[in-house]
């Protein structure tokens, strides 16, 4: 299952929002669906709410009971109802309409009764197996569950589909403890599963590889530039990736029982702040890396990072814009991956007016103001000279977004000129 379109009305901060995921030029692996959608925006504009909306409308009735909480909390202040409408498409290209409506003073049972009809097509598919319409979601509070040092056991208190998106809704939600799961695989002598854990963990961690299982201390060991260390000594960025990738791997293999090619699973992956805790050098590669590794998962992710946004292609980057009390979602024009960082940061998507520090902006402004005075006091003269010296000593560089080095461009121009003269 993939998401083709989403329409929100009166859903928290969104009065009326449409997001289309259709892509006529997509590969055969995702039928006419954009593989990657990156959402960018200030704090408080609704990035997380949009991911929650997708998770709610694709959950199915049984899982909704775990996710909704207080139904009225989803309705925009001052409105009588909210409605979420989604168009889903199967691998075979069949479309399924799903909607969720919540009205003021609705009880949970009221919402579920109304959803009986509006989610009928989705629920009918889910009756056969949870392998249909596979959805995973990870919130900003995603973290490992220390668990118990013993046999692995998953909580059975929630529906499996609500477990799959739990951290999007619950700040106290935890992920599958990858160490306990690996111990369980080892205990069951599931060599096939252990190979998958080893390969995937090594692939997803730059400059770090899965080394071994320390059975005595019940922990995973990783090989790093500093030597072999236990997982809890990895940096926060590495641990964050280990946490959600390990959880993703567990849920795929447990749902599909596929230890041969789990990363080829089809479905929908939602990630809030996909680059959380990661160094910019890793952020620069993350999105491209995920797109290549998870080729059959439709990814919808949020970010604040220009390094992540810069990896997006045409129609993959969207940014929220606040207009008075309303919030709209705009498509970034052109491919962000063709821009330099300062060009992207100073675009409408980020809304930053300068790539200089606030301090240097202030000093330049002060220098310009003093330059306009016809007569300066002695104190102002000293200030002016001090600013002048500091500004003259600032580093200078020539920045370009040319696709080829200058010499190659000149050669190309000469060739084009010669060909034109010959014609």
NORVEN-V329946 format. One record per pair of residues at least 12 apart in sequence whose ideal C-beta (glycine too) atoms are under 7 Angstrom apart, sorted by the first residue. I is the first residue (numbers start at 1). J is the second residue. Records with the same first field share a line. If there is no record, write none. Layout:
I=J + J
//
This chain:
1=88 + 90 + 132 + 133 + 134 + 267 + 268
2=30 + 33 + 88 + 89 + 268 + 298
3=21 + 54 + 86 + 88 + 268 + 298
4=21 + 22 + 33 + 87 + 88 + 89 + 95
5=19 + 20 + 21 + 22 + 86 + 87
6=19 + 53 + 54 + 86
7=85
8=53 + 84
9=82 + 83
10=75 + 76 + 79 + 81 + 82
11=53 + 74 + 76 + 82 + 84
12=46 + 49 + 74 + 76
13=46 + 49 + 327
14=46 + 327
15=76 + 326
17=329
19=329
21=33 + 34 + 37
29=295 + 296
30=298
31=89 + 91 + 93
33=89 + 298
34=315 + 316
35=291 + 298 + 299
36=291 + 299 + 316
37=300 + 316 + 318
38=301 + 303 + 308 + 309 + 312 + 316 + 317
39=302 + 318
40=303 + 309 + 317 + 318 + 319 + 349
41=319 + 320
45=320 + 322 + 327
46=320 + 327
47=302 + 320
48=272 + 302
51=137 + 168 + 270 + 272 + 300 + 302
52=168 + 169
53=84
54=270 + 300
55=67 + 135 + 137 + 165 + 168 + 270
56=84 + 100
57=84 + 86 + 98 + 100
58=86 + 133 + 135 + 268
59=161 + 162
60=119 + 122 + 123 + 126 + 161
61=112 + 115 + 116 + 119 + 123
62=159
63=159 + 161 + 162
64=112 + 115
65=108 + 112
66=158 + 159 + 162
67=162 + 169
68=108 + 111
71=102 + 106 + 108 + 111
72=104 + 106
74=102
75=102 + 104
80=103 + 104
81=101 + 102 + 103 + 104
82=102
83=99 + 101
84=99 + 100
85=99
86=98
88=133
91=266
96=121 + 122
97=121
98=118 + 119 + 121 + 122
99=118
100=115 + 118
101=114 + 118
130=160 + 161 + 255
131=255 + 256
134=255 + 265 + 266 + 267
135=161 + 164 + 165 + 267 + 268
136=164 + 165 + 248 + 251 + 267 + 269 + 270
137=164 + 165 + 168 + 270
138=167 + 168 + 244 + 270 + 271 + 272
139=167 + 168 + 272
140=272 + 273 + 276
141=167 + 171 + 173
142=167 + 175 + 243 + 244
143=174 + 175 + 243
144=174 + 175 + 177 + 243
145=174 + 175 + 177
146=177
147=177 + 180
149=218
151=184 + 187
152=180 + 181 + 183 + 184
164=251
165=270
168=270 + 272
175=243 + 244 + 247
176=246 + 247 + 250
178=242 + 246
179=218 + 219 + 220 + 231
181=250
182=194 + 197 + 213 + 220
183=213 + 218
185=197
186=213
192=259
193=253 + 259
196=249 + 253 + 259 + 262
197=210 + 249
198=210
200=245 + 249 + 263
201=242
203=293
204=241 + 245
205=238 + 241
206=282
207=225
208=222 + 223 + 224 + 238
209=222 + 223
210=222
211=223 + 228
214=230
219=231
222=234
236=277
237=277 + 278 + 279 + 282
240=276 + 277
249=262
252=265
263=293 + 294
264=295 + 296
265=296 + 297
266=296
267=297
268=298
269=294 + 297 + 298 + 299
270=300
271=301
272=302
273=302 + 303 + 304
274=286 + 301 + 303 + 308
275=303 + 305 + 308
280=307
283=305 + 307 + 308
284=307
286=308
287=308 + 311
288=311
306=341 + 344 + 345 + 350
309=336 + 344 + 349
310=336 + 337 + 339 + 341 + 344
311=337
312=336 + 337
313=335 + 337
314=334 + 335
315=331
317=332 + 336 + 349
318=330 + 331 + 332
319=332 + 349
332=349
338=401
339=401
340=399 + 401
342=355 + 399
343=401
363=387 + 390 + 391
364=391
366=387
367=387 + 388 + 391
370=383 + 384
//
